[in-house]
Amino acid sequence: MRHLVEQGWRRLGQNVRAGGVEIDLIMRDPAGVVVFVEVRARGSARYGGAAASVGAHKRARLRRGAAVWLMRWRGPPPPCRFDVLAFEQGRIVWLPDAFGIVD
């Protein structure tokens, strides 16, 4: 996360509970986009790896949590996206805009 802050990102929240969902990270990038980040780790790619573990059910829950969190936003809602930060067999994989508001 330090790397992102050095690049102009701002942390808005970490392990945030909203709508019965825990959102791992909420960041704002230098362009003003609010980024909801799901952090996943897997020691093995046997079942598709960390990134593949963010299935339809998890995406729906994250969307619901993001919507509840955004209800607290003052002013017009900012542009948003969902990223996945996956730890795959000892390496970090960042998937920007990993999924949208709808599948």
C-alpha positions in Angstrom: 0.0 0.0 0.0 2.9 2.3 0.6 3.8 2.1 -3.0 0.3 3.3 -4.0 0.4 6.2 -1.5 3.8 7.3 -2.9 2.1 7.3 -6.4 -0.6 9.7 -5.2 -3.3 7.3 -4.1 -5.2 8.0 -0.8 -6.5 5.3 1.5 -10.1 5.9 2.4 -10.6 2.8 4.4 -9.2 -0.6 5.3 -11.3 -3.7 6.4 -14.4 -1.5 6.1 -17.8 -3.1 7.1 -20.7 -1.9 5.0 -23.9 -3.7 4.2 -22.8 -6.8 6.1 -19.7 -7.1 3.9 -16.1 -6.5 4.7 -14.3 -4.5 2.0 -10.5 -5.1 2.3 -9.3 -1.7 0.9 -11.0 1.5 -0.3 -8.6 3.8 -2.2 -8.8 6.9 -4.3 -6.5 7.1 -7.2 -4.8 10.3 -8.4 -7.6 10.8 -11.0 -10.3 10.8 -8.3 -11.6 7.3 -8.9 -12.7 5.4 -5.8 -11.3 1.9 -6.0 -12.7 -1.0 -4.0 -10.0 -3.6 -3.6 -10.5 -7.2 -2.8 -7.3 -8.8 -1.5 -7.0 -12.6 -2.0 -4.2 -15.1 -1.4 -3.8 -18.8 -2.3 -0.8 -21.0 -1.8 -1.8 -23.1 -4.8 -3.4 -22.6 -8.2 -5.0 -26.0 -7.9 -8.5 -24.5 -7.9 -7.8 -21.6 -10.2 -5.7 -19.5 -7.8 -6.5 -16.4 -5.8 -7.9 -14.2 -8.5 -10.3 -16.9 -9.7 -11.6 -17.2 -6.1 -13.6 -14.0 -6.5 -16.7 -15.6 -7.9 -20.1 -14.3 -8.8 -21.3 -14.5 -5.2 -18.3 -12.6 -3.8 -18.6 -9.9 -6.6 -22.3 -9.4 -5.7 -21.5 -9.0 -2.0 -18.7 -6.5 -2.8 -21.1 -4.5 -5.0 -23.7 -4.4 -2.2 -21.0 -3.3 0.3 -19.7 -0.6 -2.1 -23.3 0.7 -2.7 -23.9 1.0 1.1 -20.5 2.7 1.6 -21.2 5.2 -1.2 -24.5 6.2 0.4 -22.5 7.9 3.0 -20.6 9.9 0.4 -21.2 13.7 0.5 -21.9 15.2 -2.9 -22.2 13.6 -6.2 -21.0 10.0 -6.3 -17.5 9.6 -7.7 -16.5 7.3 -10.5 -15.7 3.8 -9.0 -14.2 0.5 -9.9 -13.4 -2.9 -8.4 -9.8 -4.2 -8.4 -8.4 -7.5 -7.2 -5.0 -7.7 -5.5 -4.0 -11.4 -5.7 -1.1 -13.1 -4.0 -0.4 -16.0 -6.4 2.4 -18.4 -5.5 4.7 -15.8 -4.1 4.0 -13.0 -6.6 1.6 -10.1 -6.5 -0.9 -9.7 -9.3 -3.0 -6.5 -9.5 -6.1 -6.7 -11.6 -7.5 -3.2 -12.2 -11.1 -3.0 -13.1 -11.4 -6.7 -12.4 -15.2 -6.7 -12.6 -17.9 -4.1 -13.2 -21.0 -2.9 -11.5 -22.9 -5.7 -13.2 -21.7 -9.0 -14.7 
